[in-house]
Amino acid sequence: MANRVTIDALADWLRAQDDVLILGHVFPDGDAAGSALAVGHALAALGKRCAVYLPGGMPRLYAALPGADGVIDSPEALDFVPKAALAVDVSEPERLGEQGRAMFEACDRRAALDHHHTNPGFGQLYALDGDAAAAGELVVQLIEALGLSLTKEMAECLFVAISTDCGQFNFSNTRPETFRAAAKCAEAGIDIAGITQALYRTRTRGRTKLLGLVLAGLETSGDGRVAWAQMPEAMLREAGAISEDKEGIVNYLLEIEGVEVAVLAEQRGDATKFSLRSSDAVNVARDIAVPLGGGGHNCAAGVTLQLPLEEALSKVLELARRAAST
């Protein structure tokens, strides 16, 4: 059974490790990518051999982050045998993916650092703060607990991690500690204007077309509280988009006036992946994702059902309508 520990205790554990594998979750977002890279920079600064693994590799959107070119996406890419593993921003072991979980469990010593309320705790020890806006917020604390100062490289990775997971400091999970962590990144001399231009004010042609196709098919419930849209696999091909172009599209549904729950249903072969967002009035993790086997945060969660799109959507919308009406 995993032992829950403080950030300071996790830092002590890391100091005692070498040959460390740092792992993020499947379909890595800015928080997973930036946080994992920052931990890698920190361990390297301590003179430790380490590697960062992200299922599917580093998303194109974050490929310019310092150290991104060294991220691995398979066990074969490792040039050492890991003795310890740290999962970062991973809400449950299944989110490591089949390959990542096997790599994690192959290590004699295992730990996790996360910010998802639904995390059951895994590894031999884990540090968890479900109130943190991003895992990156906790990595700032971890680096300080390791006795290190934030370098510009660490800070750039962590500013991306923090700002993406709190919606550019717009989401309800943004707290005073979130701003303090971001301020420490700014103090390290990062190019905030350049980073935010690349992340938030630049969009590929494929993503732009995909956004238009998704929004053209949006639907709402009779009372206007639930909005949903479908993303069949053919839609990506029609738009000329790639997988990471899908990130964040569900937020546009939540921005519709009166909507309390937003649902984006994405076809993935014989399965359907759901991105769920909500206003503060509805807890989509507790009321929708968790009952169906998923997880996440109060206002941002997800679940994958091994069902065809239409059948899966029907199940999710039943819970969404119920949650929005209470």
RODO-2510 file (C-alpha; in nm, 4 decimals, decimal comma):
residues 326
     n   res          X          Y          Z
     1     m     0,0000     0,0000     0,0000
     2     a     0,1311     0,3432    -0,0932
     3     n     0,2376     0,5759     0,1867
     4     r     0,1280     0,9396     0,1536
     5     v     0,4145     1,1792     0,2283
     6     t     0,4948     1,5501     0,2222
     7     i     0,6839     1,7267    -0,0557
     8     d     0,9847     1,7480     0,1777
     9     a     0,9747     1,3729     0,2352
    10     l     0,9512     1,3098    -0,1392
    11     a     1,2546     1,5346    -0,1873
    12     d     1,4457     1,3278     0,0707
    13     w     1,3462     1,0123    -0,1157
    14     l     1,4674     1,1533    -0,4464
    15     r     1,8022     1,2556    -0,2990
    16     a     1,8592     0,8904    -0,2116
    17     q     1,7840     0,7668    -0,5644
    18     d     1,9822     0,7400    -0,8837
    19     d     1,9036     0,6085    -1,2307
    20     v     1,5561     0,7618    -1,2111
    21     l     1,2790     0,7324    -1,4696
    22     i     1,0274     1,0197    -1,4677
    23     l     0,6925     0,9371    -1,6272
    24     g     0,3946     1,1433    -1,7421
    25     h     0,0465     1,0339    -1,8408
    26     v    -0,1011     0,9184    -2,1712
    27     f    -0,1918     1,1975    -2,4134
    28     p     0,0432     1,4316    -2,2246
    29     d    -0,0694     1,7907    -2,1795
    30     g     0,1348     2,0962    -2,0855
    31     d     0,1338     2,0090    -1,7172
    32     a     0,2547     1,6514    -1,7654
    33     a     0,5194     1,7519    -2,0197
    34     g     0,6455     2,0618    -1,8404
    35     s     0,6426     1,9105    -1,4918
    36     a     0,8236     1,5924    -1,5959
    37     l     1,0896     1,7897    -1,7816
    38     a     1,1425     2,0240    -1,4867
    39     v     1,1949     1,7301    -1,2501
    40     g     1,4439     1,5908    -1,4992
    41     h     1,6385     1,9198    -1,5032
    42     a     1,6379     1,9238    -1,1225
    43     l     1,7694     1,5683    -1,0876
    44     a     2,0361     1,6366    -1,3487
    45     a     2,1408     1,9418    -1,1466
    46     l     2,1898     1,7082    -0,8511
    47     g     2,4198     1,4951    -1,0660
    48     k     2,1747     1,2096    -1,1031
    49     r     2,1203     1,0016    -1,4145
    50     c     1,7581     1,0240    -1,5229
    51     a     1,5257     1,0075    -1,8210
    52     v     1,1799     1,1460    -1,8986
    53     y     0,9209     0,9163    -2,0563
    54     l     0,5970     1,0414    -2,2105
    55     p     0,3566     0,7946    -2,3773
    56     g     0,3591     0,8787    -2,7474
    57     g     0,6513     1,1152    -2,7033
    58     m     0,6610     1,4916    -2,6627
    59     p     0,3600     1,6695    -2,8213
    60     r     0,4548     1,9093    -3,0991
    61     l     0,3047     2,2018    -2,9091
    62     y     0,5662     2,1631    -2,6358
    63     a     0,8594     2,0520    -2,8493
    64     a     1,0462     2,3796    -2,7944
    65     l     1,0672     2,3310    -2,4171
    66     p     1,4222     2,2881    -2,2839
    67     g     1,5077     1,9183    -2,2812
    68     a     1,2115     1,8147    -2,4954
    69     d     1,4378     1,6583    -2,7561
    70     g     1,5607     1,4102    -2,4974
    71     v     1,2183     1,2747    -2,4003
    72     i     1,1787     0,9042    -2,4718
    73     d     0,8671     0,7162    -2,5822
    74     s     0,9784     0,3535    -2,5466
    75     p     1,1897     0,1332    -2,3170
    76     e     1,4295     0,0718    -2,6048
    77     a     1,5291     0,4385    -2,6006
    78     l     1,6696     0,4126    -2,2481
    79     d     2,0485     0,4019    -2,2208
    80     f     2,0415     0,2766    -1,8599
    81     v     1,8306     0,0467    -1,6449
    82     p     1,6125     0,2574    -1,4120
    83     k     1,6247     0,1702    -1,0443
    84     a     1,3633     0,4236    -0,9331
    85     a     1,0534     0,5720    -1,0960
    86     l     0,8573     0,8908    -1,0303
    87     a     0,5136     0,9394    -1,1874
    88     v     0,4272     1,3087    -1,2268
    89     d     0,0735     1,4426    -1,2902
    90     v    -0,0573     1,0859    -1,3217
    91     s    -0,3956     1,0427    -1,1514
    92     e    -0,3935     0,6608    -1,1439
    93     p    -0,1617     0,3804    -1,2623
    94     e    -0,3750     0,3146    -1,5728
    95     r    -0,2963     0,6688    -1,6929
    96     l     0,0655     0,5644    -1,7407
    97     g    -0,0445     0,3548    -2,0372
    98     e     0,0372    -0,0129    -2,0729
    99     q     0,4029     0,0415    -2,1610
   100     g     0,4577     0,3157    -1,9068
   101     r     0,2993     0,1150    -1,6276
   102     a     0,5225    -0,1811    -1,7051
   103     m     0,8300     0,0444    -1,6915
   104     f     0,7107     0,2014    -1,3660
   105     e     0,6415    -0,1302    -1,1954
   106     a     0,9722    -0,2785    -1,3135
   107     c     1,1568    -0,0351    -1,0869
   108     d     1,2398    -0,1440    -0,7324
   109     r     1,1519     0,1991    -0,5901
   110     r     0,8423     0,3884    -0,7043
   111     a     0,6797     0,7194    -0,6124
   112     a     0,4205     0,9650    -0,7454
   113     l     0,3610     1,3400    -0,7329
   114     d     0,0137     1,4578    -0,8303
   115     h    -0,2670     1,7114    -0,7898
   116     h    -0,5811     1,5114    -0,8758
   117     h    -0,8343     1,4676    -0,5941
   118     t    -0,9335     1,1296    -0,7392
   119     n    -0,5807     0,9858    -0,7168
   120     p    -0,6014     0,6652    -0,5064
   121     g    -0,2314     0,6784    -0,4221
   122     f     0,0120     0,4414    -0,5901
   123     g     0,3762     0,3472    -0,5890
   124     q     0,5470     0,2940    -0,2556
   125     l     0,4992     0,6576    -0,1593
   126     y     0,3190     0,9540    -0,3064
   127     a     0,2777     1,3270    -0,2471
   128     l    -0,0635     1,4672    -0,3336
   129     d    -0,2236     1,8121    -0,3168
   130     g    -0,5643     1,8032    -0,4798
   131     d    -0,6080     2,1771    -0,4344
   132     a    -0,3062     2,2658    -0,6480
   133     a    -0,3904     2,4076    -0,9906
   134     a    -0,1205     2,2009    -1,1590
   135     a     0,1421     1,9417    -1,0843
   136     g     0,3857     2,2129    -1,1919
   137     e     0,2891     2,4099    -0,8835
   138     l     0,4044     2,1166    -0,6704
   139     v     0,7237     2,0677    -0,8703
   140     v     0,8233     2,4257    -0,7838
   141     q     0,7918     2,3253    -0,4176
   142     l     0,9804     2,0013    -0,4810
   143     i     1,2737     2,1783    -0,6451
   144     e     1,2962     2,4176    -0,3515
   145     a     1,2812     2,1224    -0,1103
   146     l     1,5732     1,9686    -0,3008
   147     g     1,7745     2,2805    -0,2147
   148     l     1,7904     2,4039    -0,5733
   149     s     1,7153     2,7397    -0,7301
   150     l     1,4900     2,7542    -1,0347
   151     t     1,6974     2,7796    -1,3490
   152     k     1,5565     2,9458    -1,6579
   153     e     1,5135     2,6028    -1,8166
   154     m     1,3201     2,4640    -1,5211
   155     a     1,1116     2,7814    -1,4969
   156     e     1,0120     2,7780    -1,8644
   157     c     0,8900     2,4180    -1,8340
   158     l     0,7020     2,4957    -1,5139
   159     f     0,5376     2,8142    -1,6383
   160     v     0,3945     2,6118    -1,9272
   161     a     0,2822     2,3410    -1,6840
   162     i     0,1115     2,5846    -1,4503
   163     s    -0,0450     2,8244    -1,6995
   164     t    -0,1932     2,5515    -1,9196
   165     d    -0,3598     2,3638    -1,6332
   166     c    -0,5217     2,6698    -1,4772
   167     g    -0,6484     2,8101    -1,8083
   168     q    -0,4014     3,0982    -1,8139
   169     f    -0,4973     3,1754    -1,4524
   170     n    -0,8687     3,1899    -1,5418
   171     f    -0,9975     2,8619    -1,3930
   172     s    -1,1425     2,8282    -1,0447
   173     n    -0,8491     2,6084    -0,9410
   174     t    -0,6225     2,9152    -0,9543
   175     r    -0,5198     3,0004    -0,5982
   176     p    -0,2663     3,2394    -0,4404
   177     e    -0,0020     2,9651    -0,4464
   178     t    -0,0530     2,9333    -0,8221
   179     f     0,0419     3,2964    -0,8783
   180     r     0,3357     3,2664    -0,6396
   181     a     0,4701     2,9661    -0,8286
   182     a     0,4277     3,1464    -1,1604
   183     a     0,5992     3,4549    -1,0179
   184     k     0,9011     3,2435    -0,9239
   185     c     0,9164     3,1253    -1,2845
   186     a     0,9020     3,4862    -1,4047
   187     e     1,1811     3,5819    -1,1647
   188     a     1,4025     3,3215    -1,3336
   189     g     1,3970     3,5339    -1,6499
   190     i     1,1680     3,3409    -1,8820
   191     d     1,0201     3,4979    -2,1971
   192     i     0,6537     3,5100    -2,0950
   193     a     0,5439     3,6950    -2,4086
   194     g     0,7125     3,4428    -2,6359
   195     i     0,5818     3,1414    -2,4454
   196     t     0,2221     3,2644    -2,4375
   197     q     0,2319     3,3688    -2,8022
   198     a     0,3324     3,0165    -2,9037
   199     l     0,0847     2,8434    -2,6718
   200     y    -0,2249     3,0616    -2,6764
   201     r    -0,2132     3,3004    -2,9707
   202     t    -0,0894     3,0712    -3,2468
   203     r    -0,3011     2,7970    -3,4046
   204     t    -0,2255     2,5586    -3,6902
   205     r    -0,4512     2,5540    -3,9946
   206     g    -0,5530     2,1978    -3,9064
   207     r    -0,6540     2,2900    -3,5525
   208     t    -0,8478     2,5911    -3,6794
   209     k    -1,0443     2,3764    -3,9268
   210     l    -1,1010     2,1075    -3,6641
   211     l    -1,2360     2,3645    -3,4199
   212     g    -1,4817     2,4863    -3,6831
   213     l    -1,6022     2,1360    -3,7657
   214     v    -1,6539     2,0440    -3,4000
   215     l    -1,8405     2,3635    -3,3148
   216     a    -2,0586     2,3342    -3,6242
   217     g    -2,1999     2,0128    -3,4806
   218     l    -2,2526     2,1219    -3,1229
   219     e    -2,5811     2,0445    -2,9481
   220     t    -2,7377     2,1604    -2,6232
   221     s    -2,9982     2,0229    -2,3853
   222     g    -3,3455     2,1738    -2,3765
   223     d    -3,2640     2,3802    -2,0685
   224     g    -2,9313     2,4934    -2,2163
   225     r    -2,7278     2,3611    -1,9228
   226     v    -2,5448     2,0840    -2,1110
   227     a    -2,3538     2,1271    -2,4380
   228     w    -2,1880     1,8480    -2,6312
   229     a    -2,0162     1,7742    -2,9596
   230     q    -1,8772     1,4712    -3,1379
   231     m    -1,5371     1,4180    -3,2916
   232     p    -1,5336     1,1064    -3,5119
   233     e    -1,1962     0,9920    -3,6409
   234     a    -1,2829     1,1046    -3,9932
   235     m    -1,3121     1,4633    -3,8694
   236     l    -0,9381     1,4844    -3,7982
   237     r    -0,8585     1,3646    -4,1489
   238     e    -1,1035     1,6109    -4,3001
   239     a    -0,9434     1,8975    -4,1078
   240     g    -0,5885     1,7864    -4,1762
   241     a    -0,5346     1,7930    -3,7988
   242     i    -0,3217     1,5802    -3,5675
   243     s    -0,4094     1,4353    -3,2288
   244     e    -0,2770     1,7217    -3,0180
   245     d    -0,4880     1,9724    -3,2138
   246     k    -0,7845     1,8438    -3,0117
   247     e    -0,6541     1,9808    -2,6826
   248     g    -0,8739     2,2451    -2,5226
   249     i    -1,1573     2,2366    -2,7768
   250     v    -1,4041     2,1249    -2,5080
   251     n    -1,3534     2,4604    -2,3319
   252     y    -1,5283     2,6397    -2,6183
   253     l    -1,8455     2,4451    -2,5381
   254     l    -1,8352     2,5556    -2,1766
   255     e    -1,8085     2,9195    -2,2837
   256     i    -2,1634     2,9125    -2,4251
   257     e    -2,3922     3,1268    -2,2124
   258     g    -2,5936     2,9197    -1,9634
   259     v    -2,3918     2,5994    -2,0102
   260     e    -2,2895     2,4257    -1,6865
   261     v    -2,1524     2,0993    -1,8296
   262     a    -1,9565     2,0568    -2,1541
   263     v    -1,8944     1,7162    -2,3118
   264     l    -1,6654     1,6385    -2,6050
   265     a    -1,6961     1,2804    -2,7340
   266     e    -1,3975     1,1631    -2,9362
   267     q    -1,3980     0,8374    -3,1301
   268     r    -1,0833     0,6290    -3,0846
   269     g    -1,1266     0,3057    -3,2739
   270     d    -1,3840     0,0947    -3,0907
   271     a    -1,3675     0,3191    -2,7831
   272     t    -1,4870     0,6717    -2,7048
   273     k    -1,2874     0,9220    -2,5005
   274     f    -1,4714     1,2002    -2,3193
   275     s    -1,3390     1,5380    -2,2129
   276     l    -1,5627     1,6921    -1,9463
   277     r    -1,5712     2,0509    -1,8234
   278     s    -1,8082     2,2329    -1,5909
   279     s    -1,8850     2,5500    -1,4050
   280     d    -1,8257     2,5585    -1,0292
   281     a    -2,1851     2,4411    -0,9777
   282     v    -2,1171     2,0873    -1,1070
   283     n    -1,8487     1,8355    -1,0095
   284     v    -1,7874     1,6418    -1,3320
   285     a    -1,5269     1,4119    -1,1757
   286     r    -1,7556     1,2923    -0,8947
   287     d    -2,0848     1,2925    -1,0848
   288     i    -1,9810     1,1733    -1,4314
   289     a    -1,6218     1,0531    -1,4729
   290     v    -1,5693     0,8452    -1,1587
   291     p    -1,8985     0,6482    -1,1820
   292     l    -1,7944     0,5455    -1,5338
   293     g    -1,4376     0,4530    -1,4396
   294     g    -1,2617     0,7831    -1,5101
   295     g    -1,1300     1,0624    -1,2924
   296     g    -0,9932     1,4147    -1,2789
   297     h    -1,0783     1,7426    -1,1100
   298     n    -1,4077     1,8940    -0,9973
   299     c    -1,4411     2,1087    -1,3104
   300     a    -1,2195     1,9178    -1,5541
   301     a    -1,2301     1,5412    -1,5875
   302     g    -1,2266     1,2608    -1,8398
   303     v    -1,3214     0,9013    -1,9036
   304     t    -1,2833     0,6475    -2,1837
   305     l    -1,5602     0,3954    -2,2515
   306     q    -1,5089     0,0807    -2,4570
   307     l    -1,8252     0,1539    -2,6550
   308     p    -1,9146     0,3009    -2,9959
   309     l    -1,9478     0,6782    -2,9969
   310     e    -2,3274     0,7075    -3,0009
   311     e    -2,3822     0,4464    -2,7295
   312     a    -2,1100     0,5908    -2,5083
   313     l    -2,2379     0,9457    -2,5552
   314     s    -2,5847     0,8419    -2,4461
   315     k    -2,4484     0,7071    -2,1161
   316     v    -2,2419     1,0174    -2,0462
   317     l    -2,5201     1,2612    -2,1339
   318     e    -2,7587     1,0836    -1,8991
   319     l    -2,5246     1,1572    -1,6094
   320     a    -2,4439     1,5062    -1,7391
   321     r    -2,8097     1,6086    -1,7526
   322     r    -2,8672     1,4680    -1,4046
   323     a    -2,5644     1,6522    -1,2654
   324     a    -2,6611     1,9829    -1,4275
   325     s    -3,0186     1,9648    -1,2952
   326     t    -2,9307     1,9218    -0,9276
***
